[in-house]
Amino acid sequence: MRMQVFVAGLAMAVTAALGGLATAYEGMAVTDGGSLSGTVKYAGAPPAPEKFEVTKDQEVCGKEKTKPDLVVGAGGGIQNAVVVVKATKGKALEPVAKNPVFDQKGCEFHPHVLAFPAGTTLDVLNSDGILHNVHTLSTVNPPTNQAQPKFKKQINVKVEKAEWPIKVQCDAHSWMSAFWIAQEHPYYAVTDVSGTFTIKDIPPGDYEVEVWQEKLGKQTNKVTVKPKEETKVSWEMKKG
């Protein structure tokens, strides 16, 4: 009886492991891919940008800041929304040609949302010349918590595994926060100042597309990508 239970448990474990392998992203040549482009907008009238007083290192940080957690343009487009096509196969994930830069300047993280392939090493800069701290609240990847004093102009952080969003904060300046987006495939984008994005060379098919924004949460949309055609969308998000 015990042997039967052991064998059954082993079989379940093997099945689960194989299932996990089956869902891993598969890189392949894409010759007839289509593109997905569009805009992520705020539904209705957006709230006024929230400002706050700076109480530390004012000579570098300034006296007042505007929260970067929801930036809506004149046309309603949301900046720094993340768009991810839930693809299981497509173009191979290629390493970046140059390390992405994540800067601490004016006591703010730049960019506020940084997306990159899993396995990427980031060049984390301290342009302020004061003590900063890079603290990632990751769960899939080992979290990092590194002080970056003024004499450390650059440190490097490697994010090995796909995980998103990874919150980054500065423990020395409580208002400083940002997000890293590490992906296992190349089908992702971060919206620009007008809320627009483009993702190219997607294999034809039906997909779920996740849109995430730090204050508005995550929503899932369905799209159909046709061979060598552009699929245009306009999605809205609102505070729940």
Helices and strands as residue ranges (DSSP letters): H 2-22, E 26-27, E 34-42, E 51-53, H 58-61, E 64-66, E 71-72, E 78-79, E 82-85, E 89-90, E 101-105, E 108-110, E 113-117, E 120-126, E 132-136, E 145-148, E 154-159, E 163-169, E 177-183, E 188-190, E 196-202, E 205-213, E 217-225, E 230-237
